[in-house]
Amino acid sequence: MRMRENTSAYTDSKRIESTKILASLKIPVACFLAVYVLSATAAVAPSERQKNAGAITEIQAVLHAQQDAWNRGDIDGFMNGYARARSTVFVSEDAVRRGWENVRERYLKKYSDRAKMGLLTFSDLEITLVSADAAVVLGHWKLKRTQDRPHGRFTLIFRKTADGWRIVHDHTSAAAPTQ
C-alpha cells in the first residue's frame, strides 16, 4: 500500500512538472506561430499588391485613353473604354440606356460637335478592386467649354474582359449649373 502512495505521489509530481513546462512553452510557441503566419502572409502580400497595382494602372490607362480621345473629338475612341456588349449600362439624366450601341448613340447625339464636347478632365479617382476581375471607380468629371463649365460625379463598374478592363456600368450625374 505504501508503494502505491509513492507511485501516485511520483506521478502527480511529474504531472505538475509537465504542466509547468507546457505553460512555459506557450509564449515562445505562440510567438513562433505568429511570426510564421505573418511571414507567410508577407510573402503572399507583395504578389497580391502587384496584381492590384497592375489592375489599377490598367484601369487608369483606360480612363486616360478616354479623356485623350474625347479631347481629340473622337467619340468612337472614347467608347473603346466601354464593354462592347448589350449588357453595358449607362445611367444619366433620369434615363437608363442599355447596350454599347445605345450608349454610343447618346454620346453622338448629345455631343455632335467639338464645341459641345469641350475639353474633358477626370479627377479625384478612387479605384477599388472588388475581385480579380471587377472594380468600382468613383470620380469627378469636368468639361471646359466656351459658354460653360459643366461638371459632376461618376461611378463606374469595370470588368476584366478578353479586351482588357472595360466599363460595364456607368452612372454619371451633373452638378447644378453654377451662376
TORVO-245372 format. One record per atom (N, C-alpha, C, CB): residue in three letters; residue number from 0; z, y, x. Coordinates in pm, whole numbers, always signed. Glycine has a CB too. Example, Ala and Ser with C-alpha at 12.3 -4.5 7.8 and 13.67 -1.06 7.14 Angstrom:
// residues 2
ALA 0 +780 -569 +1319
ALA 0 +780 -450 +1230
ALA 0 +780 -330 +1320
ALA 0 +905 -447 +1131
SER 1 +708 -225 +1285
SER 1 +714 -106 +1367
SER 1 +787 +3 +1290
SER 1 +572 -60 +1408
//
This chain:
// residues 179
MET 0 +0 -118 +82
MET 0 +0 +0 +0
MET 0 +0 +125 +87
MET 0 +119 -1 -93
ARG 1 +75 +124 +190
ARG 1 +80 +236 +281
ARG 1 -57 +260 +344
ARG 1 +186 +212 +388
MET 2 -129 +156 +373
MET 2 -261 +163 +433
MET 2 -356 +238 +341
MET 2 -314 +22 +462
ARG 3 -346 +210 +213
ARG 3 -432 +279 +117
ARG 3 -403 +427 +112
ARG 3 -416 +219 -22
GLU 4 -280 +466 +116
GLU 4 -243 +606 +114
GLU 4 -302 +678 +234
GLU 4 -91 +622 +112
ASN 5 -295 +617 +350
ASN 5 -351 +677 +471
ASN 5 -502 +689 +461
ASN 5 -312 +596 +594
THR 6 -566 +585 +409
THR 6 -710 +586 +392
THR 6 -748 +698 +296
THR 6 -762 +450 +341
SER 7 -676 +709 +188
SER 7 -704 +811 +88
SER 7 -682 +951 +148
SER 7 -615 +790 -36
ALA 8 -577 +969 +224
ALA 8 -549 +1097 +287
ALA 8 -658 +1130 +390
ALA 8 -410 +1096 +355
TYR 9 -700 +1029 +463
TYR 9 -808 +1047 +562
TYR 9 -936 +1090 +492
TYR 9 -831 +917 +642
THR 10 -972 +1022 +382
THR 10 -1093 +1054 +305
THR 10 -1085 +1196 +249
THR 10 -1113 +952 +191
ASP 11 -969 +1231 +198
ASP 11 -951 +1366 +143
ASP 11 -967 +1473 +251
ASP 11 -813 +1380 +76
SER 12 -912 +1450 +367
SER 12 -924 +1550 +474
SER 12 -1069 +1563 +520
SER 12 -833 +1512 +593
LYS 13 -1143 +1451 +523
LYS 13 -1285 +1456 +559
LYS 13 -1365 +1534 +454
LYS 13 -1343 +1312 +575
ARG 14 -1332 +1514 +327
ARG 14 -1399 +1589 +220
ARG 14 -1375 +1739 +236
ARG 14 -1350 +1541 +81
ILE 15 -1253 +1776 +261
ILE 15 -1218 +1917 +279
ILE 15 -1294 +1974 +399
ILE 15 -1064 +1935 +298
GLU 16 -1298 +1898 +508
GLU 16 -1368 +1942 +628
GLU 16 -1518 +1957 +600
GLU 16 -1345 +1843 +744
SER 17 -1578 +1861 +527
SER 17 -1720 +1868 +491
SER 17 -1749 +1989 +405
SER 17 -1763 +1740 +417
THR 18 -1661 +2016 +311
THR 18 -1677 +2130 +222
THR 18 -1674 +2261 +302
THR 18 -1568 +2131 +114
LYS 19 -1582 +2268 +400
LYS 19 -1574 +2388 +484
LYS 19 -1701 +2405 +566
LYS 19 -1451 +2381 +578
ILE 20 -1754 +2296 +619
ILE 20 -1877 +2303 +698
ILE 20 -1992 +2348 +611
ILE 20 -1909 +2166 +762
LEU 21 -2005 +2289 +491
LEU 21 -2113 +2328 +400
LEU 21 -2100 +2475 +361
LEU 21 -2112 +2241 +274
ALA 22 -1979 +2518 +334
ALA 22 -1958 +2658 +297
ALA 22 -1998 +2751 +411
ALA 22 -1811 +2683 +258
SER 23 -1967 +2711 +532
SER 23 -2002 +2797 +645
SER 23 -2152 +2798 +672
SER 23 -1929 +2750 +770
LEU 24 -2226 +2700 +621
LEU 24 -2372 +2695 +640
LEU 24 -2448 +2770 +532
LEU 24 -2418 +2551 +644
LYS 25 -2385 +2800 +422
LYS 25 -2454 +2863 +309
LYS 25 -2523 +2993 +348
LYS 25 -2357 +2889 +195
ILE 26 -2453 +3080 +415
ILE 26 -2510 +3210 +451
ILE 26 -2626 +3195 +549
ILE 26 -2402 +3301 +511
PRO 27 -2610 +3119 +660
PRO 27 -2725 +3104 +750
PRO 27 -2845 +3037 +683
PRO 27 -2684 +3023 +872
VAL 28 -2821 +2937 +598
VAL 28 -2931 +2869 +529
VAL 28 -2998 +2966 +432
VAL 28 -2879 +2743 +454
ALA 29 -2918 +3042 +360
ALA 29 -2974 +3140 +266
ALA 29 -3057 +3243 +340
ALA 29 -2862 +3209 +185
CYS 30 -3008 +3288 +454
CYS 30 -3083 +3386 +535
CYS 30 -3215 +3326 +584
CYS 30 -2999 +3433 +656
PHE 31 -3208 +3202 +631
PHE 31 -3329 +3135 +677
PHE 31 -3431 +3126 +565
PHE 31 -3295 +2995 +731
LEU 32 -3386 +3083 +447
LEU 32 -3478 +3071 +333
LEU 32 -3536 +3206 +294
LEU 32 -3406 +3009 +213
ALA 33 -3454 +3309 +296
ALA 33 -3504 +3443 +261
ALA 33 -3610 +3489 +360
ALA 33 -3387 +3545 +258
VAL 34 -3584 +3469 +490
VAL 34 -3681 +3508 +592
VAL 34 -3809 +3427 +577
VAL 34 -3623 +3490 +733
TYR 35 -3794 +3299 +549
TYR 35 -3910 +3210 +533
TYR 35 -3997 +3256 +415
TYR 35 -3864 +3063 +511
VAL 36 -3934 +3282 +302
VAL 36 -4008 +3325 +183
VAL 36 -4074 +3461 +207
VAL 36 -3914 +3332 +61
LEU 37 -4002 +3554 +265
LEU 37 -4059 +3686 +292
LEU 37 -4174 +3680 +391
LEU 37 -3952 +3780 +345
SER 38 -4161 +3597 +493
SER 38 -4270 +3588 +590
SER 38 -4392 +3520 +528
SER 38 -4226 +3511 +716
ALA 39 -4370 +3424 +440
ALA 39 -4483 +3360 +372
ALA 39 -4552 +3460 +280
ALA 39 -4436 +3237 +290
THR 40 -4472 +3542 +211
THR 40 -4528 +3645 +124
THR 40 -4602 +3749 +206
THR 40 -4418 +3712 +41
ALA 41 -4545 +3789 +317
ALA 41 -4609 +3890 +402
ALA 41 -4741 +3838 +457
ALA 41 -4516 +3929 +518
ALA 42 -4747 +3709 +484
ALA 42 -4871 +3651 +537
ALA 42 -4981 +3654 +432
ALA 42 -4848 +3508 +585
VAL 43 -4945 +3642 +305
VAL 43 -5044 +3643 +197
VAL 43 -5075 +3787 +156
VAL 43 -4993 +3562 +75
ALA 44 -4977 +3873 +158
ALA 44 -4992 +4009 +106
ALA 44 -5106 +4089 +170
ALA 44 -4864 +4083 +125
PRO 45 -5123 +4089 +304
PRO 45 -5232 +4169 +360
PRO 45 -5369 +4126 +307
PRO 45 -5231 +4159 +512
SER 46 -5389 +3998 +291
SER 46 -5517 +3950 +240
SER 46 -5538 +3997 +96
SER 46 -5523 +3796 +248
GLU 47 -5432 +3993 +17
GLU 47 -5441 +4040 -122
GLU 47 -5465 +4190 -126
GLU 47 -5312 +4004 -200
ARG 48 -5396 +4264 -40
ARG 48 -5416 +4409 -33
ARG 48 -5558 +4441 +9
ARG 48 -5316 +4475 +65
GLN 49 -5614 +4363 +101
GLN 49 -5751 +4387 +146
GLN 49 -5849 +4363 +31
GLN 49 -5785 +4296 +265
LYS 50 -5825 +4258 -47
LYS 50 -5912 +4232 -164
LYS 50 -5903 +4347 -262
LYS 50 -5873 +4099 -234
ASN 51 -5780 +4392 -291
ASN 51 -5761 +4503 -384
ASN 51 -5827 +4629 -331
ASN 51 -5611 +4527 -409
ALA 52 -5807 +4657 -203
ALA 52 -5867 +4776 -142
ALA 52 -6019 +4767 -149
ALA 52 -5821 +4793 +4
GLY 53 -6074 +4649 -127
GLY 53 -6219 +4631 -135
GLY 53 -6271 +4657 -275
GLY 53 -6258 +4491 -92
ALA 54 -6201 +4605 -375
ALA 54 -6241 +4626 -515
ALA 54 -6232 +4774 -551
ALA 54 -6154 +4542 -611
ILE 55 -6124 +4838 -510
ILE 55 -6106 +4980 -540
ILE 55 -6216 +5063 -474
ILE 55 -5967 +5029 -494
THR 56 -6248 +5031 -350
THR 56 -6356 +5101 -279
THR 56 -6489 +5082 -351
THR 56 -6367 +5051 -134
GLU 57 -6516 +4961 -398
GLU 57 -6642 +4934 -470
GLU 57 -6648 +5012 -601
GLU 57 -6656 +4783 -499
ILE 58 -6537 +5019 -672
ILE 58 -6533 +5095 -798
ILE 58 -6552 +5244 -770
ILE 58 -6399 +5071 -873
GLN 59 -6487 +5295 -667
GLN 59 -6505 +5435 -628
GLN 59 -6652 +5463 -594
GLN 59 -6415 +5471 -508
ALA 60 -6717 +5366 -528
ALA 60 -6859 +5383 -492
ALA 60 -6946 +5391 -616
ALA 60 -6905 +5267 -402
VAL 61 -6915 +5312 -719
VAL 61 -6991 +5317 -844
VAL 61 -6977 +5456 -906
VAL 61 -6943 +5208 -944
LEU 62 -6855 +5507 -911
LEU 62 -6832 +5639 -971
LEU 62 -6898 +5750 -889
LEU 62 -6681 +5666 -985
HIS 63 -6893 +5736 -759
HIS 63 -6958 +5835 -671
HIS 63 -7110 +5832 -692
HIS 63 -6923 +5807 -521
ALA 64 -7167 +5712 -703
ALA 64 -7311 +5700 -727
ALA 64 -7348 +5758 -863
ALA 64 -7355 +5552 -720
GLN 65 -7263 +5740 -963
GLN 65 -7288 +5800 -1094
GLN 65 -7288 +5952 -1085
GLN 65 -7182 +5753 -1197
GLN 66 -7188 +6005 -1018
GLN 66 -7179 +6151 -1003
GLN 66 -7302 +6205 -931
GLN 66 -7051 +6190 -926
ASP 67 -7342 +6139 -824
ASP 67 -7460 +6183 -749
ASP 67 -7587 +6176 -834
ASP 67 -7478 +6098 -622
ALA 68 -7603 +6066 -909
ALA 68 -7721 +6051 -994
ALA 68 -7723 +6161 -1100
ALA 68 -7724 +5911 -1062
TRP 69 -7610 +6187 -1162
TRP 69 -7600 +6291 -1263
TRP 69 -7642 +6426 -1204
TRP 69 -7457 +6300 -1319
ASN 70 -7591 +6455 -1088
ASN 70 -7618 +6585 -1026
ASN 70 -7762 +6598 -975
ASN 70 -7522 +6609 -913
ARG 71 -7834 +6487 -970
ARG 71 -7979 +6490 -941
ARG 71 -8060 +6497 -1069
ARG 71 -8020 +6365 -859
GLY 72 -7993 +6490 -1184
GLY 72 -8062 +6488 -1313
GLY 72 -8115 +6350 -1349
GLY 72 -8177 +6586 -1311
ASP 73 -8058 +6245 -1290
ASP 73 -8106 +6108 -1305
ASP 73 -8014 +6028 -1398
ASP 73 -8115 +6039 -1167
ILE 74 -8039 +6037 -1528
ILE 74 -7955 +5966 -1624
ILE 74 -7967 +5815 -1608
ILE 74 -7991 +6008 -1767
ASP 75 -8087 +5766 -1577
ASP 75 -8100 +5621 -1556
ASP 75 -8017 +5576 -1435
ASP 75 -8248 +5583 -1536
GLY 76 -8017 +5654 -1329
GLY 76 -7932 +5623 -1215
GLY 76 -7785 +5626 -1252
GLY 76 -7958 +5721 -1101
PHE 77 -7746 +5723 -1334
PHE 77 -7610 +5733 -1384
PHE 77 -7573 +5609 -1464
PHE 77 -7593 +5859 -1470
MET 78 -7667 +5563 -1545
MET 78 -7644 +5447 -1631
MET 78 -7631 +5316 -1553
MET 78 -7756 +5434 -1731
ASN 79 -7671 +5315 -1426
ASN 79 -7654 +5195 -1344
ASN 79 -7507 +5158 -1327
ASN 79 -7717 +5214 -1207
GLY 80 -7417 +5251 -1352
GLY 80 -7274 +5223 -1343
GLY 80 -7221 +5142 -1459
GLY 80 -7199 +5351 -1333
TYR 81 -7300 +5132 -1565
TYR 81 -7260 +5057 -1684
TYR 81 -7318 +4916 -1681
TYR 81 -7304 +5130 -1812
ALA 82 -7246 +4822 -1739
ALA 82 -7298 +4685 -1753
ALA 82 -7415 +4689 -1850
ALA 82 -7186 +4585 -1802
ARG 83 -7525 +4630 -1810
ARG 83 -7643 +4625 -1898
ARG 83 -7625 +4510 -1996
ARG 83 -7774 +4607 -1815
ALA 84 -7542 +4537 -2097
ALA 84 -7507 +4433 -2193
ALA 84 -7493 +4491 -2333
ALA 84 -7377 +4362 -2151
ARG 85 -7513 +4407 -2430
ARG 85 -7492 +4450 -2569
ARG 85 -7345 +4477 -2596
ARG 85 -7544 +4344 -2667
SER 86 -7258 +4417 -2516
SER 86 -7114 +4432 -2538
SER 86 -7056 +4560 -2475
SER 86 -7043 +4312 -2482
THR 87 -7136 +4636 -2400
THR 87 -7088 +4761 -2342
THR 87 -7051 +4857 -2455
THR 87 -7195 +4824 -2247
VAL 88 -6936 +4922 -2440
VAL 88 -6885 +5010 -2546
VAL 88 -6862 +5150 -2488
VAL 88 -6753 +4954 -2607
PHE 89 -6904 +5251 -2566
PHE 89 -6881 +5391 -2530
PHE 89 -6819 +5460 -2651
PHE 89 -7015 +5463 -2484
VAL 90 -6701 +5522 -2632
VAL 90 -6632 +5590 -2741
VAL 90 -6620 +5737 -2703
VAL 90 -6490 +5527 -2768
SER 91 -6668 +5825 -2792
SER 91 -6658 +5969 -2772
SER 91 -6696 +6038 -2903
SER 91 -6750 +6016 -2655
GLU 92 -6641 +6159 -2921
GLU 92 -6676 +6239 -3040
GLU 92 -6658 +6162 -3170
GLU 92 -6819 +6287 -3029
ASP 93 -6553 +6085 -3181
ASP 93 -6522 +6009 -3302
ASP 93 -6631 +5908 -3338
ASP 93 -6501 +6103 -3418
ALA 94 -6705 +5863 -3236
ALA 94 -6810 +5763 -3259
ALA 94 -6797 +5650 -3157
ALA 94 -6952 +5829 -3251
VAL 95 -6833 +5532 -3201
VAL 95 -6836 +5415 -3113
VAL 95 -6980 +5370 -3101
VAL 95 -6744 +5300 -3167
ARG 96 -7026 +5362 -2979
ARG 96 -7162 +5314 -2954
ARG 96 -7151 +5183 -2879
ARG 96 -7248 +5418 -2873
ARG 97 -7229 +5086 -2924
ARG 97 -7224 +4953 -2863
ARG 97 -7360 +4920 -2804
ARG 97 -7182 +4846 -2965
GLY 98 -7356 +4868 -2683
GLY 98 -7480 +4828 -2617
GLY 98 -7527 +4932 -2516
GLY 98 -7587 +4804 -2720
TRP 99 -7570 +4882 -2401
TRP 99 -7615 +4969 -2292
TRP 99 -7726 +5063 -2338
TRP 99 -7662 +4885 -2174
GLU 100 -7824 +5012 -2412
GLU 100 -7936 +5095 -2459
GLU 100 -7889 +5209 -2549
GLU 100 -8038 +5010 -2534
ASN 101 -7794 +5182 -2637
ASN 101 -7742 +5287 -2727
ASN 101 -7666 +5394 -2648
ASN 101 -7650 +5225 -2833
VAL 102 -7592 +5351 -2548
VAL 102 -7521 +5448 -2464
VAL 102 -7622 +5535 -2389
VAL 102 -7425 +5376 -2364
ARG 103 -7723 +5472 -2335
ARG 103 -7829 +5545 -2263
ARG 103 -7897 +5646 -2356
ARG 103 -7933 +5447 -2205
GLU 104 -7933 +5604 -2477
GLU 104 -7998 +5694 -2573
GLU 104 -7909 +5814 -2605
GLU 104 -8032 +5619 -2703
ARG 105 -7779 +5793 -2616
ARG 105 -7686 +5902 -2644
ARG 105 -7690 +6004 -2530
ARG 105 -7543 +5849 -2664
TYR 106 -7685 +5955 -2405
TYR 106 -7691 +6047 -2291
TYR 106 -7824 +6122 -2286
TYR 106 -7669 +5970 -2159
LEU 107 -7935 +6052 -2308
LEU 107 -8067 +6116 -2303
LEU 107 -8079 +6224 -2410
LEU 107 -8178 +6012 -2322
LYS 108 -8024 +6198 -2528
LYS 108 -8034 +6294 -2639
LYS 108 -7941 +6414 -2616
LYS 108 -7999 +6225 -2772
LYS 109 -7817 +6388 -2576
LYS 109 -7721 +6495 -2560
LYS 109 -7748 +6581 -2436
LYS 109 -7581 +6438 -2552
TYR 110 -7803 +6520 -2330
TYR 110 -7828 +6591 -2204
TYR 110 -7976 +6585 -2172
TYR 110 -7744 +6529 -2087
SER 111 -8055 +6650 -2255
SER 111 -8202 +6640 -2249
SER 111 -8266 +6723 -2137
SER 111 -8260 +6681 -2380
ASP 112 -8188 +6812 -2074
ASP 112 -8244 +6889 -1961
ASP 112 -8133 +6918 -1860
ASP 112 -8310 +7022 -2011
ARG 113 -8173 +6967 -1742
ARG 113 -8079 +6993 -1633
ARG 113 -7972 +7097 -1671
ARG 113 -8154 +7039 -1509
ALA 114 -8011 +7196 -1749
ALA 114 -7914 +7299 -1789
ALA 114 -7800 +7237 -1870
ALA 114 -7984 +7411 -1871
LYS 115 -7833 +7143 -1957
LYS 115 -7730 +7077 -2038
LYS 115 -7645 +6982 -1954
LYS 115 -7794 +7000 -2154
MET 116 -7706 +6927 -1849
MET 116 -7633 +6833 -1764
MET 116 -7535 +6905 -1672
MET 116 -7730 +6751 -1681
GLY 117 -7578 +7017 -1615
GLY 117 -7491 +7088 -1522
GLY 117 -7457 +7002 -1401
GLY 117 -7363 +7132 -1591
LEU 118 -7350 +7038 -1333
LEU 118 -7301 +6961 -1218
LEU 118 -7173 +6890 -1258
LEU 118 -7277 +7054 -1093
LEU 119 -7170 +6760 -1235
LEU 119 -7057 +6676 -1274
LEU 119 -6962 +6653 -1156
LEU 119 -7106 +6542 -1328
THR 120 -6834 +6660 -1187
THR 120 -6731 +6625 -1089
THR 120 -6632 +6530 -1154
THR 120 -6659 +6753 -1035
PHE 121 -6604 +6420 -1086
PHE 121 -6496 +6330 -1126
PHE 121 -6378 +6359 -1035
PHE 121 -6539 +6178 -1117
SER 122 -6257 +6358 -1090
SER 122 -6138 +6379 -1008
SER 122 -6019 +6306 -1069
SER 122 -6107 +6531 -993
ASP 123 -5907 +6316 -998
ASP 123 -5780 +6255 -1043
ASP 123 -5796 +6108 -1082
ASP 123 -5725 +6333 -1162
LEU 124 -5871 +6035 -1002
LEU 124 -5897 +5894 -1033
LEU 124 -5773 +5809 -1006
LEU 124 -6015 +5843 -951
GLU 125 -5740 +5728 -1104
GLU 125 -5633 +5628 -1090
GLU 125 -5696 +5493 -1122
GLU 125 -5508 +5659 -1186
ILE 126 -5708 +5408 -1023
ILE 126 -5772 +5278 -1040
ILE 126 -5665 +5171 -1034
ILE 126 -5882 +5254 -932
THR 127 -5656 +5092 -1140
THR 127 -5558 +4985 -1149
THR 127 -5630 +4853 -1169
THR 127 -5457 +5011 -1262
LEU 128 -5615 +4763 -1074
LEU 128 -5672 +4630 -1091
LEU 128 -5580 +4550 -1183
LEU 128 -5691 +4557 -953
VAL 129 -5639 +4491 -1285
VAL 129 -5558 +4409 -1377
VAL 129 -5581 +4260 -1353
VAL 129 -5590 +4444 -1522
SER 130 -5685 +4228 -1281
SER 130 -5712 +4091 -1238
SER 130 -5817 +4098 -1127
SER 130 -5762 +4001 -1358
ALA 131 -5859 +3983 -1079
ALA 131 -5957 +3980 -970
ALA 131 -6092 +4036 -1014
ALA 131 -5975 +3838 -918
ASP 132 -6119 +4037 -1146
ASP 132 -6249 +4082 -1194
ASP 132 -6240 +4188 -1303
ASP 132 -6327 +3965 -1245
ALA 133 -6127 +4258 -1311
ALA 133 -6113 +4362 -1413
ALA 133 -6025 +4476 -1361
ALA 133 -6053 +4303 -1544
ALA 134 -6062 +4598 -1398
ALA 134 -5985 +4716 -1357
ALA 134 -5991 +4821 -1466
ALA 134 -6039 +4773 -1223
VAL 135 -5889 +4904 -1468
VAL 135 -5883 +5019 -1558
VAL 135 -5885 +5143 -1471
VAL 135 -5756 +5015 -1651
VAL 136 -5968 +5240 -1509
VAL 136 -5978 +5365 -1433
VAL 136 -5949 +5481 -1529
VAL 136 -6121 +5381 -1367
LEU 137 -5856 +5564 -1488
LEU 137 -5824 +5686 -1562
LEU 137 -5871 +5801 -1475
LEU 137 -5668 +5697 -1595
GLY 138 -5935 +5898 -1536
GLY 138 -5985 +6008 -1455
GLY 138 -6013 +6134 -1535
GLY 138 -6108 +5967 -1383
HIS 139 -6058 +6234 -1463
HIS 139 -6091 +6365 -1520
HIS 139 -6237 +6393 -1488
HIS 139 -5997 +6478 -1463
TRP 140 -6310 +6446 -1585
TRP 140 -6450 +6486 -1562
TRP 140 -6462 +6636 -1590
TRP 140 -6550 +6403 -1652
LYS 141 -6559 +6695 -1523
LYS 141 -6582 +6839 -1542
LYS 141 -6731 +6866 -1520
LYS 141 -6494 +6925 -1444
LEU 142 -6789 +6943 -1610
LEU 142 -6927 +6989 -1593
LEU 142 -6926 +7138 -1563
LEU 142 -7012 +6958 -1720
LYS 143 -7006 +7174 -1466
LYS 143 -7023 +7317 -1433
LYS 143 -7163 +7354 -1478
LYS 143 -7001 +7346 -1278
ARG 144 -7169 +7433 -1586
ARG 144 -7298 +7479 -1640
ARG 144 -7298 +7631 -1643
ARG 144 -7324 +7420 -1783
THR 145 -7416 +7687 -1658
THR 145 -7428 +7832 -1657
THR 145 -7345 +7896 -1767
THR 145 -7573 +7873 -1672
GLN 146 -7351 +7839 -1887
GLN 146 -7287 +7902 -2002
GLN 146 -7144 +7856 -2028
GLN 146 -7369 +7876 -2123
ASP 147 -7100 +7741 -1971
ASP 147 -6965 +7692 -1999
ASP 147 -6918 +7593 -1893
ASP 147 -6960 +7627 -2137
ARG 148 -6795 +7547 -1909
ARG 148 -6732 +7453 -1815
ARG 148 -6659 +7344 -1893
ARG 148 -6633 +7527 -1719
PRO 149 -6731 +7260 -1967
PRO 149 -6661 +7155 -2041
PRO 149 -6593 +7056 -1946
PRO 149 -6760 +7080 -2134
HIS 150 -6483 +7001 -1993
HIS 150 -6409 +6904 -1912
HIS 150 -6325 +6815 -2004
HIS 150 -6319 +6976 -1808
GLY 151 -6273 +6710 -1947
GLY 151 -6190 +6620 -2026
GLY 151 -6144 +6501 -1944
GLY 151 -6265 +6573 -2148
ARG 152 -6102 +6399 -2015
ARG 152 -6047 +6278 -1955
ARG 152 -6130 +6157 -1994
ARG 152 -5901 +6259 -1997
PHE 153 -6118 +6053 -1914
PHE 153 -6183 +5928 -1949
PHE 153 -6096 +5810 -1907
PHE 153 -6322 +5918 -1883
THR 154 -6111 +5702 -1980
THR 154 -6053 +5574 -1945
THR 154 -6169 +5475 -1944
THR 154 -5938 +5530 -2045
LEU 155 -6185 +5408 -1832
LEU 155 -6293 +5311 -1816
LEU 155 -6235 +5173 -1791
LEU 155 -6388 +5353 -1700
ILE 156 -6301 +5074 -1846
ILE 156 -6269 +4937 -1809
ILE 156 -6388 +4885 -1729
ILE 156 -6240 +4846 -1935
PHE 157 -6360 +4845 -1607
PHE 157 -6461 +4788 -1519
PHE 157 -6444 +4637 -1516
PHE 157 -6451 +4847 -1375
ARG 158 -6557 +4567 -1509
ARG 158 -6556 +4422 -1487
ARG 158 -6643 +4393 -1366
ARG 158 -6607 +4344 -1613
LYS 159 -6604 +4293 -1291
LYS 159 -6685 +4247 -1178
LYS 159 -6792 +4156 -1237
LYS 159 -6598 +4172 -1067
THR 160 -6918 +4196 -1224
THR 160 -7029 +4120 -1280
THR 160 -7116 +4067 -1166
THR 160 -7113 +4207 -1377
ALA 161 -7221 +3998 -1201
ALA 161 -7316 +3950 -1099
ALA 161 -7379 +4068 -1025
ALA 161 -7426 +3862 -1165
ASP 162 -7385 +4186 -1091
ASP 162 -7442 +4307 -1029
ASP 162 -7337 +4390 -956
ASP 162 -7508 +4392 -1135
GLY 163 -7213 +4342 -951
GLY 163 -7104 +4418 -890
GLY 163 -7014 +4475 -998
GLY 163 -7159 +4532 -802
TRP 164 -6927 +4567 -961
TRP 164 -6836 +4629 -1058
TRP 164 -6915 +4721 -1150
TRP 164 -6723 +4708 -986
ARG 165 -6897 +4702 -1282
ARG 165 -6967 +4781 -1381
ARG 165 -6873 +4820 -1495
ARG 165 -7090 +4704 -1436
ILE 166 -6902 +4933 -1557
ILE 166 -6824 +4981 -1672
ILE 166 -6865 +4899 -1794
ILE 166 -6846 +5135 -1696
VAL 167 -6766 +4841 -1861
VAL 167 -6794 +4767 -1984
VAL 167 -6738 +4841 -2106
VAL 167 -6735 +4625 -1975
HIS 168 -6647 +4935 -2080
HIS 168 -6587 +5012 -2190
HIS 168 -6554 +5151 -2137
HIS 168 -6458 +4940 -2248
ASP 169 -6602 +5254 -2207
ASP 169 -6582 +5392 -2167
ASP 169 -6529 +5469 -2286
ASP 169 -6713 +5456 -2113
HIS 170 -6411 +5526 -2272
HIS 170 -6355 +5612 -2375
HIS 170 -6338 +5750 -2312
HIS 170 -6216 +5557 -2432
THR 171 -6425 +5843 -2351
THR 171 -6427 +5977 -2293
THR 171 -6392 +6080 -2399
THR 171 -6565 +6007 -2231
SER 172 -6307 +6173 -2361
SER 172 -6272 +6281 -2454
SER 172 -6292 +6414 -2384
SER 172 -6125 +6267 -2505
ALA 173 -6323 +6515 -2464
ALA 173 -6342 +6650 -2412
ALA 173 -6223 +6735 -2453
ALA 173 -6476 +6713 -2464
ALA 174 -6179 +6818 -2361
ALA 174 -6072 +6913 -2392
ALA 174 -6130 +7023 -2482
ALA 174 -6010 +6973 -2261
ALA 175 -6043 +7089 -2555
ALA 175 -6087 +7200 -2638
ALA 175 -6145 +7308 -2546
ALA 175 -5969 +7257 -2724
PRO 176 -6255 +7371 -2587
PRO 176 -6316 +7475 -2503
PRO 176 -6218 +7588 -2473
PRO 176 -6441 +7533 -2571
THR 177 -6220 +7634 -2350
THR 177 -6135 +7747 -2312
THR 177 -6207 +7876 -2346
THR 177 -6099 +7742 -2161
GLN 178 -6130 +7978 -2380
GLN 178 -6192 +8104 -2421
GLN 178 -6156 +8217 -2332
GLN 178 -6154 +8139 -2561
//
